[in-house]
Amino acid sequence: LQQQQGAVFLVSRGAAAHYATATNVTKQPLVQEMETMKRRIREEKAKVSELKRQVKDLKGALVKAQKTGKKRVRKDPNAPKRPLSAYLVYANEVRDDVAKSVQEEVGKYDVGAIGKKIGAKWHDLSDSEKEPYFEKQRTLKQEYEQEMLAYEQSVKLEETI
């Protein structure tokens, strides 16, 4: 790299010396070409900056369109809540015991540590040990579906009134 820089330096020095000794007649076409190149570069820079501005405007418009396009659907507070998964049924059952053991280990109520410990305990359970929780989940799901049917009928009834 240093050799290349040295070579560029030598060529530049030679070109500068040659240009310094040249007459105005010889320099004139070079000066005109340089001015033409400068003008073209300025025009291209202006085009690039205009394109950058357009891209920025389009990105802003896209973000705005995405935000306004997604209108959040308000959930009816009277609608039945979704049923718990088998894991959440298990977590609710063992949370107090796990929280006590974590509090003894760590010295404070650490939600993250409690969640990790419950997850590890769930992972360690065999399929047969998990089955009662899956059964409870199925029961909760059936209850939810019945409540949802009743809710949908009541909503339809209110709309007709």
N, C-alpha and C positions, 0 to 999 in steps of 0.2 A: 504493500500500500504506500509506503514511504517512497519507493522507487517511482511509482506512478505519479505521486504528488510532485516529486522532483522533476519528472519529465514534463508534467503540465506546466510547472514553473518555468522551465527552460523554454518551452514553446511559447508561453505567454510573453516572456521577456524578449524573445526574438521577434515576435509579432509586434510588440510595442515599439521596439527599436526600428523595425521596418516601417511602421506607420508614422513614426516621428520624422523619418527622413523623406516620406512621400510628399509629393506636391499636392496642392489643392485640387487639381484636375483629377489626380488619381484617387484622392480621398472622397470626392463628391459622390460617386456611385455607392461607396460603402456607407457614407452618412445617410444617403437616401434609403438604402436598404435597411439600415438600423432604425430609422424613423418609421418606416413601414412596419417593421417587426414590432416596435414599441406600440404603435397604434393597434395592430392586430391583437397583441397581448392584452392591452387595456380593454378592447372590445370583448375578448373572450372572458376576461375576469368579470366584466359587467354581466355577461350572459350567465356565468357560473353563479354569481351572487344572486341574480334574479331567479335562477332555478332553485337555489337553496331556499330563498324566501318562499317560493311557490310550494316546495316540499314541506316547509315548516307550516304554512297555511293549511295545506291538505292534511297533514298529520293532526293539526288542531281541530279541523273540521271532522275528521274521522273519529277522534276521541269524543268530541261533542255529540256526534251522531250515535256512537255506541252508548253513551251515557243516557241520552234521551230515548233511545230505542228500547232500552230495557226498563220497563216500568215494573216495579216490584208489586207482586200480587199480595194484597193484604190478606192474611189468614184470619178467618173468622174466629174470634175468641171463644165462641160457643161450640165450635167443632170439636169432636172428640180427639184426644191426643193419641198419637201413634203408639203401638204397643212396644214394650221393651224387648230388646234382643235377649237371647239366652245368656250372653256374657254380662249384660247389664243387670239381669235378674240375679246372677251369681255375685256380681260386684256389690249390689245393694245388700245382699245377705252377709257378705264377709267384710264389708267396709269398716264397721266399728272395731272388729277384732284386729284387722290389719292396721288401722289408724293407731290403736293403742300400742301395738308392737313397734310401729315406726316411731311413734312419739317417744317411746322408751329408748330406742336406738339413737335417734337423731337429737332428741331433746326438744323438739317442737313439732307442730302439726304441719307436715310437708306434703302438700297435695300431689306434687310430682312423684315423690317417692312412694306414696300410697298407691297411686295409679300404676306405677311400674311393678310394685309388689303384687298387686291384684292380678295384673296381666301375666306375670310369671307363674302365679299359682294356677290361673286358668289354663295356661299352656301345659302345666305339669299334670293336669287332671286327665284321666283316661276317658275314652268315649263313653264307657258305661257310667262313669262318675258324672259326666256332663249331661247324661240323658234326662234326669229330673228337671234340669233347667231348660232343656229344649222342650220338654213336655209343658212346662209352665209357659214358655213362649208361645206354643201352639194354642194353649188355652186363652192367653191374653189376646192373641191375634183373632181368634174366633169372636171374643167379646167385642173387640174393636170393630170388626166387620159388621156385627149386629148393631152396634151403636152408630156406625157410619150410615147404615141403611136407614135407621130411624131418623138420623140427622138430615139426610138428603131428602127424605119424605117431608120433614117439617119445613125445610127450606123451600121446596117446591110448593107446599101449601101456602107459605107466606107470600111467595111470588104471585100466586093466583089471586090473592086477596087484594 
